[in-house]
Amino acid sequence: MTNTRETRTGTVVLSAATVAMGLIAGVFYIFACAVMPALARSDDRTYVEVMRNINDVIQNPVFFLSFMGAPALTGWSAWQLRATPAARWTWAALAAYALVFFVTVAFNIPLNNALAAQGDPSALREHFEGPWVAWNVARAVGSTAAVALLTRALLVHGRSGQKPGEAAQPSAPLTSRRSAPGASAAS
């Protein structure tokens, strides 16, 4: 990045990628910490019904915007920053989220589809609960790692846009009041 406009655009896209990734990591985290433990207290019929409802309502534009926006923005940012020190952190975040996306498509979605089938709630739950929770924890860890990597990219990118010594200087000059030799400091 050679000019201020490119640096600013790179910062905006990287920031948006970080926010989108944080939203997705938060979804997986809240399922791991609250939703699934709360549902574990339910009877089989309630458990299956609530998970079916969640699987239906989560398929909405707002969720898909962040779920698909996180990798799209991260990829765009990685491309924009390819010649900067922040590039490797952004590419690593994209790789981490690619694994999360793979886990979602290969494991969580097929489990959701199996849960949608008709059958005995007890048998459906037994097949679903343990594997789904384990794969969701993997998604929470992977997407949180992606957020950490993007945060690191933001920090590195912020420093790379500064001139040497600039970070140590305040944005506005500070004026000091020196007292004359022999004058008291509490004047």
C-alpha positions in Angstrom: 0.0 0.0 0.0 1.6 3.2 -1.1 -0.9 5.9 -0.6 -3.2 7.0 2.2 -6.4 6.1 0.3 -5.3 2.5 -0.2 -4.2 2.3 3.4 -7.5 3.6 4.6 -9.5 1.2 2.3 -7.4 -1.7 3.5 -8.1 -0.7 7.1 -11.8 -0.4 6.5 -12.1 -3.8 4.8 -9.9 -5.5 7.5 -11.9 -3.9 10.2 -15.2 -5.1 8.6 -13.8 -8.6 8.2 -12.8 -8.6 11.9 -16.3 -7.5 13.0 -18.0 -10.1 10.8 -15.7 -12.8 12.0 -16.4 -11.7 15.6 -20.1 -12.0 15.0 -19.8 -15.5 13.7 -17.4 -16.5 16.5 -20.0 -15.1 19.0 -22.7 -17.2 17.5 -20.7 -20.4 17.9 -19.5 -19.4 21.3 -23.0 -18.7 22.7 -24.2 -22.0 21.4 -21.3 -23.7 23.2 -21.7 -21.8 26.4 -25.4 -21.3 26.8 -27.8 -22.7 24.2 -26.7 -26.3 24.1 -26.1 -26.6 27.9 -29.6 -25.2 28.4 -31.1 -27.5 25.9 -29.3 -30.4 27.5 -31.7 -29.9 30.5 -34.7 -30.5 28.2 -36.6 -33.6 27.5 -36.0 -35.3 24.1 -39.2 -33.9 22.4 -38.4 -30.3 23.5 -34.8 -30.7 22.6 -35.6 -31.9 19.0 -38.3 -29.3 18.5 -36.2 -26.3 19.7 -33.2 -27.4 17.6 -35.4 -27.8 14.5 -36.8 -24.3 15.1 -33.3 -22.9 15.6 -32.2 -24.6 12.4 -35.1 -23.0 10.5 -34.8 -19.5 11.8 -31.0 -19.2 11.6 -31.4 -19.5 7.8 -32.0 -15.7 7.3 -30.3 -12.9 5.4 -28.7 -11.3 8.5 -27.0 -14.5 9.6 -25.9 -15.4 6.0 -24.5 -11.8 5.5 -22.1 -12.4 8.4 -21.5 -16.1 7.8 -20.6 -15.6 4.2 -19.4 -12.0 4.6 -16.7 -13.0 7.1 -14.7 -15.1 4.6 -15.5 -12.8 1.7 -14.2 -9.7 3.5 -11.2 -11.6 4.9 -10.3 -12.8 1.5 -10.7 -9.3 0.0 -8.6 -7.9 2.9 -5.9 -10.6 2.4 -5.7 -9.7 -1.3 -5.6 -5.9 -0.5 -2.9 -6.4 2.1 -0.8 -9.0 0.1 2.3 -6.7 0.0 2.1 -5.7 3.6 3.3 -7.3 6.9 -0.4 -7.8 7.8 -0.9 -10.2 4.9 0.2 -13.4 6.6 -2.1 -12.8 9.6 -5.0 -12.2 7.3 -4.3 -15.3 5.1 -4.0 -17.3 8.3 -7.4 -16.0 9.5 -8.9 -17.0 6.2 -7.4 -20.5 6.5 -8.8 -20.8 10.0 -12.3 -19.8 8.8 -12.1 -22.1 5.8 -11.7 -25.0 8.3 -14.7 -23.7 10.3 -16.7 -23.5 7.1 -15.7 -27.0 6.2 -16.8 -28.3 9.6 -20.1 -26.6 9.2 -20.8 -28.0 5.8 -19.4 -31.5 6.4 -20.6 -32.2 9.9 -23.1 -29.7 11.5 -25.4 -29.2 8.5 -25.7 -33.0 7.8 -26.5 -33.5 11.5 -29.1 -30.7 11.3 -30.7 -32.4 8.2 -30.8 -35.7 10.0 -32.5 -34.1 13.0 -35.2 -32.7 10.7 -36.2 -36.2 9.7 -39.2 -37.8 11.3 -38.5 -40.3 14.0 -38.3 -41.0 17.7 -37.1 -37.8 19.5 -34.9 -39.9 21.8 -33.1 -41.7 18.9 -32.8 -38.4 16.9 -31.3 -36.6 19.9 -28.9 -39.5 20.7 -27.5 -39.4 17.1 -27.4 -35.6 17.1 -26.4 -34.0 20.4 -22.9 -35.3 21.2 -21.4 -34.9 17.7 -23.1 -31.6 17.0 -21.9 -30.1 20.3 -18.3 -31.3 19.7 -18.2 -30.0 16.1 -19.7 -26.7 17.3 -16.9 -26.3 19.9 -14.4 -26.8 17.0 -16.2 -24.1 15.1 -16.1 -21.8 18.1 -12.4 -22.4 18.6 -11.6 -22.0 14.9 -13.6 -18.8 14.4 -12.2 -17.3 17.6 -8.7 -18.0 16.4 -9.6 -16.3 13.1 -10.8 -13.2 15.1 -7.5 -13.2 17.0 -5.5 -13.5 13.8 -7.5 -10.6 12.2 -7.0 -8.5 15.3 -3.2 -9.2 15.0 -3.4 -8.1 11.3 -5.1 -4.9 12.4 -2.4 -4.1 14.9 0.4 -4.9 12.4 -1.4 -3.0 9.6 -1.8 0.0 11.9 1.9 0.0 12.7 3.0 -0.5 9.1 1.1 2.6 8.0 3.2 4.8 10.4 6.5 6.5 9.8 9.4 5.3 12.0 9.1 6.9 15.4 5.6 8.1 14.8 3.9 5.8 17.2 5.9 7.1 20.1 4.9 10.7 19.5 1.6 12.2 20.6 -0.8 13.4 17.9 -0.7 17.0 19.3 2.5 18.6 20.5 2.7 19.0 24.2 4.2 22.2 25.5 6.2 22.1 28.7 6.4 24.9 31.1 9.9 25.1 32.5 10.5 27.1 35.5 13.4 29.4 35.8 16.4 28.2 37.8 15.8 28.7 41.4 12.0 29.1 41.1 9.7 26.8 43.0 7.9 24.0 41.2 4.6 25.0 42.9 4.2 28.5 41.5 
